[in-house]
Amino acid sequence: MPRTKDSADIPNRLLKAGRDLFWRDGYNATGILQITETAGVPKGSFYNHFPSKEAFAVAVIGQYGDHLQRSWDAMVAAAPPGAQATIAHVFNEMIAWHERAPDRPGCLMGNLAAEITLSSDLCREALQTAHLAWRGRLVGLIREGQDKGELRRDLPAGLLSGLIWDAWEGALLRMKLERSAEPVRQSMTLLLGQLLWPHHQADPHRAA
């Protein structure tokens, strides 16, 4: 392969290949040779940048977590004003992505959490960091809505964000089973249209 002057080129290609393969096939079913072949780099170059497959997975998770934060910021920037409308917009955008995605791969973090957290503390900690960052953004929006009286105040924002995360990941699992994003849309419509709103404002027909 032609040499590159960009020192980040090979690790970035490896990380992209690893992310796509982990997402499609899972961590355990993906070998280093498969990663390097997909990235189009010599197998030996893998260990020039990553001491182990486990360390590589941690880097993939970190990069994916950064991607999620940038995506979240972009969705919030494009959302209508108000916490209610912003949360609804963010989840509608994420659901639309899953509806367009081939084979409904689900969430990379959820997939890896189910597969490797019991066998790798390093990966578990990286996944926990990414998960808490995702939830932290949602907590901020919920608190904003609570402060303005848009969202229910009788439950802490952290508790509500945790429940939404749990429901989101569970609905994505069901989506993979049913090969349809409808379970995700139904779950988020119920949660965001009923659970978050003050009871006198709850609207079962409002889209997530």
N, C-alpha and C positions, 0 to 999 in steps of 0.2 A: 504494500500500500504506500502511497506517497507520504513523505514526512510532512509534518505540520509545525509551524513556528509558534502556534498557540499552545501553551503548556496546558491549558484547560480543555483543549479539544478532546483528547482521548478520555479523560475521566468523565467529561460531560456526555460523550457518546456511550460510554459504559453505563452511566447512571440512567440515561434514557432507555437504553435497551433493557436494563434490569428492571426498571419500573414497569415497562410494558409487559415483560415476560412474567414478573411476579403477579401483575394484575390479571394476566390471562391464564397462566398455568399454576400459579402459587409458588411459594418460596422453595419448598422441598422438591418440587418437580423440575426446578430450573437449575441447570448446572453451569459452572463457570465457562466451559467451552461454548455452551449455547449462548451465553451472554456475549462473549467476545466475538463469536461468529455473527451474531445479530448486529453488534456494534461495528463490525468490519475492522477489527484490530487484532493483532497477534495475541494468542492466549497468554504469553509471558508478560504482556504489558499490564494485565490485570493486577498482578502482585507488585508492580512498580507503583501503584496508586492506592491499593487496598490490601491490608495485611491478611484479610480473611473474608470469606463470604458473609459472615455475620457482620463484620465491620462495614462491608459494602451495603448490606441491607439497612444498617443504621443511617448511612449516607443517603440512600434512596428515600428513606422515611423523612429525613430532615429536609431534603430537597422538595419532596411532595408536600410537606407541611408548609414550606415557604410559598409554594405555588398556591395552596389553599388560601393563605392569607392575602396574597395579591389578588386572587379571584374574588375573595370576600370584599376587599376594598373596592374593586371595580364595580361589583354588583351594588354595593351600598351607594357609591357615587352616582350610579345611574337610576337609583330608586326614587320614587316620589317622596315628598317630605312627610315626616311623622314616623314614629317607631312602628306603629301597626303596619303602615304601608311598606316600610322598608323591610321588615321581617317577611311579610308576604311576598314581596318582590324577590328577595334572596332565595327563598325556598321554591318559588315558581321557576326561577332560573335554574336551580340545581335539578329540580324534577325534570325540566325540559331537556337538560343535558342527558339525563339517564334515559329519557324517552328516545333520544336520537342515537344513543350509544349502541353499537352492534353487540349482540349477545348479552346485553345487560350485565356488565362485569361487576357492578356493585361498587363499594367504596374500598379503595386500596388499604386504608387503615383498618377498616373492619375485617377485611379478608385476612390481612397479616395478623391482626390481633387474635383471630380465631385459630390461626395455624401455629404461631411460633412463640407466643408470649410465655407459655409454660416451659419452653426449652431455652429461651434466651432472655436473660435479664437486661442485656444491652438493648435489644430490640423492644422489649416491653417498656423500658424507660423512654426510648425515643418516641414510641407510639403514644405514651402517656403525655409527653410534652406537646406533641402535635394535637392530641385530643383536647388538652386543656386550653391551648391557644384558640382552637375552633370554638370551644364553649365560651371562652372569655369574651370573644367578639359578640356572641349572642347574649351573654349576661349584660354587656354594656347597653345593647339595644333594649332589652327588657327593662332594665333600670330606668332608662330614659323614658320609656313608655309609662312606667309606674309613676315616675315623678310628675308627668304631665297628665296623669289620670286616664291615659289611653288603655292601660293594661291592668289586670287585677293586682292588688297590692297585698292580699291576704297570705300570699306564699312568697318566700324569698326568690329573688331572680336566679340565684345559683341552683336552687332546687328545680325550678321550672326549666332551666336550660339543660340540666342533667336528664330530666324526663324526656325532653324533646330529642336530645341526642340518642337516648336509649330507644325511643320509638322510631327515630330515623333509621338507625342501624338495623333494627329488627324488621322494619318495612323493606329495607334494601335486600335483606336475606330472603324475605318472602317474594320479592320481585324476581330474584334469581330463580327461585323454585318455579314460579308461575310464568316466567319469561314475559312479564308485563310490568310496566311502571305504575299501573293503576293502584296497587296496594300502597305505594308511597304517597300518591296523590290523595287517596282516601284518608290515610293516617294523618297527614299534615293538614288537610282540610278540617278534620275533627279537632286536632290539637290546637291549631292556630285560630280556628273559627269558634271554638268553644272554650278550651282550657285557658287561653291567655286573656281573653276579653273579660272585662267586668261582667258579671252575670246579667245585668240588665241590658247589655249590649250584644250578647252572644247571638250569632247569626249562623245557623247550620247550613245556609246556602252560600256563604261567602267562600270564595276559592282560597286555597292555601297560598 
